[in-house]
């Protein structure tokens, strides 16, 4: 393998890892989750990478359900107040 080819492979790996990290950050993962994911990525521990992302996904789903419940309560209060004005 030539030196230039090795450099290109290393650059490709860097950009792939950089994009992956940016996606994890954009998905709302905490600094700890990103750090743990990076360690797993370095060890090529795909199972633990998946676990980290699945746990975060579940947390987001719980947040969504809580927000939905809050919105429903707010809608009920608004409806009640509007009906009282009639």
C-alpha contacts under 8 A as a table, 3 or more apart, distances in Angstrom:
res1	aa1	res2	aa2	distance
1	X	5	X	6.47
1	X	6	X	6.76
2	X	5	X	5.21
2	X	6	X	6.29
3	X	6	X	5.09
3	X	7	X	6.20
4	X	7	X	5.08
4	X	8	X	6.21
5	X	8	X	5.07
5	X	9	X	6.23
6	X	9	X	5.14
6	X	10	X	6.19
7	X	10	X	5.07
7	X	11	X	6.10
8	X	11	X	5.02
8	X	12	X	6.09
9	X	12	X	5.06
9	X	13	X	6.18
10	X	13	X	5.09
10	X	14	X	6.15
11	X	14	X	4.98
11	X	15	X	6.21
12	X	15	X	5.21
12	X	16	X	6.07
13	X	16	X	5.07
13	X	17	X	6.08
14	X	17	X	5.18
14	X	18	X	5.95
15	X	18	X	4.92
15	X	19	X	6.00
16	X	19	X	5.25
16	X	20	X	6.10
17	X	20	X	4.99
17	X	21	X	6.11
18	X	21	X	5.21
18	X	22	X	6.21
19	X	22	X	5.05
19	X	23	X	6.17
20	X	23	X	5.14
20	X	24	X	6.33
21	X	24	X	5.08
21	X	25	X	6.24
21	X	34	X	7.02
21	X	38	X	7.72
22	X	25	X	5.09
22	X	26	X	6.03
23	X	26	X	4.97
23	X	27	X	6.08
24	X	27	X	5.05
24	X	28	X	6.75
24	X	29	X	5.89
24	X	34	X	6.73
25	X	28	X	5.31
25	X	29	X	5.37
25	X	30	X	7.34
25	X	34	X	7.07
26	X	29	X	7.43
29	X	32	X	7.99
29	X	33	X	5.79
29	X	34	X	6.35
29	X	56	X	6.82
30	X	33	X	5.08
30	X	34	X	6.22
31	X	34	X	5.12
31	X	35	X	6.09
32	X	35	X	5.05
32	X	36	X	6.10
33	X	36	X	5.12
33	X	37	X	5.98
33	X	52	X	6.83
34	X	37	X	5.03
34	X	38	X	6.12
35	X	38	X	5.14
35	X	39	X	6.36
36	X	39	X	5.15
36	X	40	X	6.30
36	X	52	X	7.91
37	X	40	X	5.06
37	X	41	X	6.04
37	X	48	X	7.77
37	X	49	X	5.63
37	X	52	X	6.81
38	X	41	X	4.86
38	X	42	X	6.17
39	X	42	X	5.17
39	X	43	X	6.37
40	X	43	X	5.04
40	X	44	X	5.85
40	X	45	X	4.97
40	X	46	X	7.10
40	X	48	X	6.46
40	X	49	X	5.98
41	X	44	X	4.82
41	X	45	X	6.17
41	X	46	X	7.20
41	X	49	X	6.98
42	X	45	X	7.76
45	X	48	X	5.65
45	X	49	X	6.38
46	X	49	X	4.96
46	X	50	X	6.18
47	X	50	X	5.23
47	X	51	X	6.26
48	X	51	X	4.81
48	X	52	X	6.17
49	X	52	X	5.31
49	X	53	X	6.43
50	X	53	X	5.20
50	X	54	X	5.96
51	X	54	X	5.07
51	X	55	X	6.05
52	X	55	X	5.35
52	X	56	X	6.33
53	X	56	X	5.11
53	X	57	X	6.09
54	X	57	X	4.94
54	X	58	X	6.25
55	X	58	X	5.16
55	X	59	X	6.35
56	X	59	X	5.02
56	X	60	X	6.28
57	X	60	X	5.09
57	X	61	X	6.25
58	X	61	X	5.01
58	X	62	X	6.26
59	X	62	X	5.14
59	X	63	X	6.28
60	X	63	X	4.96
60	X	64	X	6.17
61	X	64	X	4.98
61	X	65	X	6.26
62	X	65	X	5.14
62	X	66	X	6.21
63	X	66	X	5.09
63	X	67	X	6.12
64	X	67	X	5.13
64	X	68	X	6.05
65	X	68	X	5.01
65	X	69	X	6.16
66	X	69	X	5.11
66	X	70	X	6.21
67	X	70	X	4.98
67	X	71	X	6.10
68	X	71	X	5.04
68	X	72	X	6.22
69	X	72	X	5.12
69	X	73	X	6.33
70	X	73	X	5.18
70	X	74	X	6.16
71	X	74	X	5.00
71	X	75	X	6.08
72	X	75	X	5.07
72	X	76	X	6.25
73	X	76	X	5.09
73	X	77	X	6.29
74	X	77	X	5.10
74	X	78	X	6.11
75	X	78	X	5.06
75	X	79	X	6.01
76	X	79	X	5.09
76	X	80	X	6.10
77	X	80	X	5.09
77	X	81	X	6.15
78	X	81	X	5.14
78	X	82	X	6.07
79	X	82	X	5.13
79	X	83	X	6.06
80	X	83	X	5.15
80	X	84	X	6.22
81	X	84	X	5.11
81	X	85	X	6.52
82	X	85	X	5.22
82	X	86	X	6.89
83	X	86	X	5.43
